[in-house]
Amino acid sequence: VKNLNKNVIPIISKNPLVDFYKIVSIFYPASSLDNENINIEKNYNKFVKKNIFIGSNSLIDKSVNIGNNTKIGNNVIIKSNVHIGKNCTIGSNVIIENSLLGDNIVIKSGTLIGQVGFGFNFEKKKRIKFPHIGRVIIENDVQIGTLCTLDRGSLGDTVIGEFSSLDNQVHIAHNVRIGNYCMIAGQVGIAGSTTIGNYVQIGGQAGISGHLNIGSNVKIGGKSGVISDIENDNTVMGYPAKNIKEYFSVIFSVEC
């Protein structure tokens, strides 16, 4: 405080992160909860004109914008703050909110996109939930498997780059940014605010910690646990994930 400019009004905080989220919640009071309200679109004639197919028991908010030749399955719920591009295919039992989807996207059944992510802190035995005001942005030609979960961004956006593919039961946490042409196998979990480059391949059941930078052209073996940054053009596996040459040298030395 002594070193601050005298013209500055100081705000002193013992826990800046929690206090910052409290301030965000003042401006966005519903930011820690999913919006369950939906103003249902009952006039489907405008969709017919654009050759949009909508299955049985699907609910679409009036604010939603959908491109030509898109197909939507049964029991789908599309809430407010959603734009869907053209030539997309969305399977049954999908829920989408707070999302911007490009063209030629495939989303298979049971996937949830744009809900509030996981993040909180404690203060005086009270849980402070981190606010989420960001979106999920899915770029052109992405494919997403069944029963995946893509959380909306907290203060930024969660992004899936073009031509990337997610297998079944993949979890993408808030603020994760995945590059182009990535392949992510089943049951992979990527924690919040991690950035992944282009042409990355991740094997099944791998776990990636939060706030990491994974370079481009990286390959991560199945069931690996990534807890530190990975530079471009590396192949890693194991827990903690190591360069594959180092990984096998350790295994061979133990066996010998």
N, C-alpha and C positions, 0 to 999 in steps of 0.2 A: 504493500500500500504506500509506503514511503517513497517508492520510486515512480509512482504514477504521476502523470501530468496533473497539475492542480485544477485544470479545467474539466477533468474527467470525474464523473460521478461513479465511484466504484461499487460493484456488486460482488460481495465476498461470499463464496460458497465452499462448504466443506465437501460437497459431493456434486461437482459441476455437471456430470452426466445426468444424474437423476433430476437436478434442478432444471437443466435444459429441456428434458422431456416433459417436465411439468409445464414449462412455458409453452411448448408446442401444443400440449393438450388444452391450454386455455384458448388458443386460436382454432384448434380442431378438436372439439370436445368428444367427438365420437370416433377418434382416430385409433383407439385401442380395441374397438369392437367391429365385428363384421356387420354390414348393413343388411338386415333381413327384409327391409321394405322393398317391394317391387310394384311399380305402377304398370300393370299388365297391358301389353299391346293386344288389342282384340281385333283390330283390322288387319287381317293377313293378306288383303288384296294387293297391298304395295309390295309384299314379298313375292307374290305370284308373278307380278309383272317383271320382276328381276330374276325369275327362274330360281327362286330360293325354295327349297323343300324343308318343311318343318314337321317332325314326327308327332306322335300322339302325346298328350299330357305335358307338353313343353311350355314353359312360361318365359316370356321375353319382355323386358322392360321397354317402355315406349321410347326411351332415350337411346336405345341401342341402334347402331348403324351396321348393316350387313351388306356385303358386296354381292355382285351377281354370281349365280351358279353355285352358291354355297348350300351344302346339305347338313341338316341338323337332325339328330336322332330323337329317340323317345325319352320322355322324362328329363329333359334338359332344362336347366334354369340359367338364364343369362340376365344378370342384374344390371344396375346402372353403371355408367362410366365404362362402357365397353364399345370398341369398334372392331369389327371382323371384316377382313378383306374378301376378295373374290376367290372362287374356286376352292373353298375350304370344305373339309369334311369333319364334322364333329359327331362323335359317337353318342350312345345313349348314357343317361345318368351322369352327365357332365354338369359341373357348376362353374360358371365364369363370371368374374366381377373385377372391376378396376384394372382392365387389361386392354392392350392395343395389339391386335393380331394382324399380321400382314396377309399376303396372298398365298394360295396353294398350300395351306397348312392342314395337317392331319392330326386330330386329337382323338384318341381312342376312348372307349367307354370307361366311366367311373373316375375320370380325372378331375381334380379340383384346382382351379387357377384363380389367383388374385385375392385369396383370403389373408387375414392378418397373420403375421408370422409369430415366431416364438422369441420372446425377449422380455426380461423384467429384472428388477432389482428390489431389494428390501430396504425399508426405512421405518424404524420403530415398529417392527413386527407387522408392517403393512406392505403389501406387494404393490410396487409401482410398475405398471405395464408400459412397455415402450410403445409410443404411438407409431402408426403406419399410415402415411399419406401418399406413398409412392404407388407405382403401377407394376404390372408385369408386361413387358414388351416382348412379343414373339415375332421375329422377323420372317421374311418370306421363305417358303419351302421347308419349314421345320416339321418334323414328325415327332409326336409325343405318344407314348404307349399308354396302356391301361393302368388305372389306379395310381397315377402319379400325382404329386402335390407340388405346386409352384406358388410360393408365398409372395405377396406383393411387397414392394420395397418399403423400407421404413421412412427414410427421408429422401432417398434416391429411388431408382427403379431396379427391378430384377429384369435381366435381359438374356434372351436366348438368341444367339446369332443365326444367320441364314444357313440353310441346308444342314443344320445340326439335328441329331436324332437322339431321343431319349427312349430307352427300353421301358419295360413295365416296372412299376413300384419304385420309381426314382423320386427322391425328395430334393427340391431346390429351395434353400432358405432365402430369407429376405436379403436384397441388395446383391445377390450373386450375379455375376456377369460372365456369360459363356460365349466364347467366340464363334466363328463360322466353321462349318464342316467338322464339328465335333461328334463323337460317338460315345454314348454313355450307356453302359449295360445295366441290367436289372439290379434293383435294390441298392443302388449307389446313393449315398447321402452327402450333400455338400452344404456345409455350415455357412452362416451368414457372412456377407461382405467379402467373399472370396472371388477373385478374378481369374478366369481361365482363358487361355489364348486360343488360337485357331488350330484346327487339325489335331485336336487332343483326343486320345482314346483312353477310356477309363473302364477297367474290367469290373465284373459283377461283384457286388457287396463291398466295394471299396468305400472308405470313409475319408472325407477331406475336411480338415478343421477350418475354422473361420478366419477371416482377415489375412488370407494367404494370396500369393501371386503364383499362378501356374503358367509357365511359358507356353509358347506354341510348339507344335510337333512333339508333344510329350505323350508318353505311353505309361499308364499306371496299371500294374497288375491287379488281378482280382483279389479281393479280401485284404488289400493293402490299407495301411493307415497313414495318411499324409498329414504331418504336423509341422512342416516347414516349407518355405518357398522352393519351387523347382524351376531351374533355368530352362531355356529353350533346348529342344532336341535331346531330351533325356528320357531314358526308360528306367522306371523305378518299380520296386515291389517290396513287400514285407511290412513289418511294423517295428519301429518307425520306418517308413518307406525310404529305401536307399537305392542308389544307382545299381542297376542289375548286376554289374561286374562285382561290385563290393558285396552285394547280397549273396551271390553264389560263392564267392571266396570265403565268406564267413561260414556258410553251410558246409562246404568241403573241408574246411579246417576243423570244424566240430566233428564231422564224421570220421576224419582221419585220426 
